[in-house]
Amino acid sequence: MPWEYFLIMEVPNNRVGLRLEKHIKRMKSRKYIQNLKDYQDLRTKLINRFTDE
């Protein structure tokens, strides 16, 4: 069974993408990941959080 994309997010650069990926994996929550897919404002806030660091 091949992998399917669940959520694709555009980020400003590779560094932000890697930090974002690490954060999402650390959460270990199916509900959190589903909420990221369902709510654009949550994705935007998360990207801004890691862009500003």
N, C-alpha and C positions, 0 to 999 in steps of 0.2 A: 504494500500500500504506500503510495508516494506521499510526501509531505505536502501540506496545504498552507498557504499564507493565511494567517488569522488576522493580523493587523500590520499595516505598513505605515510608518511615520516618517515624515521628512524632517531632518534635523540640519542645523547649520554646518556642522562639520563632523568628522569621524570621532573626535574626542567626546563630543556631547553624546553621540550615538552609543559609544562604548559605556559611558557612565550611566546612560539611561537603561541600556540593556542589563547592566549589573544590578541596578536598583530594582528593576522589574523581576529579575530572577531571585533576588534576595527576599522579595515580598512573599513568594511561594503561595500565592492566593489566586485561585481560579476566578473568584468574584472580582478581585481587583483588576485582573486582566480583562475580564468582560466589561467592567465599567470603563476602562480605557477605550475599549472599542465603541461603547455606546455613547460616551460623553466627550464631545470635542473640547469643551472648556477644561476638562481634567487633563487631556493630552497637552493642551496649550500651556497650562500652568506648570506641568511637569517639565516640558521642554524649556520653558523660561527659567525654571529653577536651576537646571543644569547648565544653561547657557550663561547665567550670571556668575557662576562660580569661577 
